[in-house]
Amino acid sequence: MPQFFFHLRQGAKLIRDPEGVCLPDITSARAEAIESARELVTESITKSARIGLEWQFEISNEAGETVAIVPFRQAVD
């Protein structure tokens, strides 16, 4: 199975995912990113953290190529 990395972007700041996760395909990776974004947004609301809908996941493959961008806004649409 391919490995995908879910880097978290807030404006110019990028937090890299050093481990990644093995998933069957990009569709599964997008679904995982949306679910993770929902969890982070929910947690930020309950803890008064500063995670906003302008954040996004940048999903890359094992070669380091960005294969998808998933804005947190998609998690609440």
SETI-610230 format. One record per residue: x, y negated, z negated of N, C-alpha, C in turn. Coordinates in steps of 0.05 Angstrom, whole numbers, padded with zeros to 5 digits, always signed. Example, Ala and Ser with C-alpha at 12.3 -4.5 7.8 and 13.67 -1.06 7.14 Angstrom:
<pts>
+00264+00114-00156+00246+00090-00156+00264+00066-00156+00257+00045-00142+00273+00021-00143+00258-00001-00157
</pts>
This chain:
<pts>
+00017+00024+00000+00000+00000+00000+00018-00025+00000+00008-00045+00014+00024-00070+00014+00023-00085-00013+00044-00100-00018+00046-00115-00042+00040-00145-00035+00023-00157-00052+00016-00185-00048+00024-00201-00073+00033-00225-00069+00041-00243-00091+00022-00267-00092+00013-00273-00116-00007-00294-00120+00006-00318-00133+00017-00336-00117+00029-00360-00127+00008-00380-00133+00011-00395-00155-00009-00414-00164+00001-00442-00157-00015-00457-00142-00007-00484-00134-00026-00505-00147-00013-00525-00159-00027-00549-00169-00012-00573-00157-00023-00584-00135-00009-00606-00122+00018-00597-00111+00039-00611-00120+00066-00605-00111+00079-00583-00127+00066-00576-00150+00077-00555-00168+00069-00527-00159+00088-00509-00157+00082-00482-00149+00093-00463-00171+00076-00446-00182+00084-00426-00201+00084-00400-00186+00108-00388-00183+00111-00364-00168+00104-00339-00184+00091-00320-00170+00084-00294-00181+00108-00276-00176+00124-00269-00197+00148-00253-00192+00142-00223-00188+00119-00213-00196+00113-00185-00195+00096-00176-00172+00075-00191-00166+00057-00183-00145+00040-00159-00153+00023-00151-00135+00005-00129-00140+00000-00114-00113-00001-00088-00115-00006-00071-00091-00036-00069-00086-00044-00077-00063-00073-00076-00055-00074-00065-00026-00097-00054-00019-00099-00041+00008-00097-00061+00031-00106-00086+00028-00106-00104+00051-00111-00133+00042-00110-00151+00061-00113-00180+00055-00141-00186+00045-00161-00171+00054-00188-00176+00044-00189-00170+00014-00177-00149+00005-00175-00142-00023-00159-00163-00039-00138-00173-00026-00122-00194-00039-00138-00220-00043-00154-00227-00023-00171-00251-00025-00191-00248-00048-00204-00224-00049-00223-00218-00070-00211-00220-00097-00187-00209-00100-00172-00210-00125-00166-00239-00133-00158-00256-00113-00152-00284-00119-00177-00299-00128-00199-00294-00116-00224-00307-00123-00232-00299-00152-00230-00274-00158-00237-00264-00185-00218-00276-00206-00192-00277-00199-00173-00289-00218-00178-00318-00222-00185-00332-00200-00191-00361-00202-00216-00365-00220-00236-00349-00217-00260-00351-00235-00252-00347-00264-00236-00328-00269-00227-00323-00297-00211-00346-00308-00193-00357-00292-00177-00380-00301-00194-00405-00306-00213-00410-00288-00231-00434-00291-00248-00430-00316-00259-00406-00320-00276-00401-00343-00260-00404-00369-00236-00393-00369-00219-00396-00392-00212-00425-00398-00207-00440-00377-00200-00469-00380-00223-00484-00392-00248-00477-00385-00271-00491-00396-00274-00484-00426-00271-00459-00433-00275-00452-00461-00252-00462-00479-00228-00466-00467-00205-00475-00483-00197-00504-00478-00214-00518-00463-00208-00546-00455-00180-00549-00443-00173-00530-00426-00147-00531-00412-00151-00549-00387-00130-00552-00372-00130-00569-00349-00127-00554-00323-00144-00535-00318-00144-00521-00292-00168-00532-00277-00162-00543-00254-00183-00556-00238-00189-00541-00212-00210-00549-00200-00218-00537-00175-00200-00544-00152-00182-00563-00156-00163-00570-00134-00139-00551-00134-00136-00533-00154-00115-00513-00154-00121-00493-00133-00101-00477-00126-00105-00456-00106-00084-00434-00110-00092-00410-00100-00073-00388-00098-00061-00388-00070-00035-00385-00068-00022-00381-00043-00013-00352-00043-00025-00336-00027-00019-00307-00026+00002-00302-00006+00023-00288-00014+00045-00282+00005+00049-00252+00005+00060-00242+00027+00066-00214+00030+00094-00208+00020+00103-00183+00024+00129-00175+00014+00152-00189+00028+00147-00199+00052+00168-00214+00067+00169-00243+00058+00151-00252+00040+00151-00279+00031+00134-00298+00048+00120-00287+00068+00103-00303+00086+00076-00308+00073+00067-00333+00074+00040-00339+00063+00020-00328+00083+00002-00311+00072-00018-00297+00089-00046-00308+00084-00049-00322+00061-00076-00334+00055-00073-00355+00034-00090-00375+00035-00093-00395+00014-00121-00394+00005-00124-00391-00022-00151-00389-00034-00154-00411-00054-00169-00433-00047-00174-00454-00066-00192-00445-00088-00188-00455-00112-00205-00447-00135-00234-00455-00129-00238-00475-00113-00266-00483-00107-00282-00460-00095-00269-00442-00081-00283-00419-00069-00293-00400-00091-00282-00401-00115-00290-00384-00136-00316-00392-00149-00324-00417-00144-00349-00426-00156-00371-00433-00135-00364-00429-00110-00384-00434-00089-00405-00412-00088
</pts>
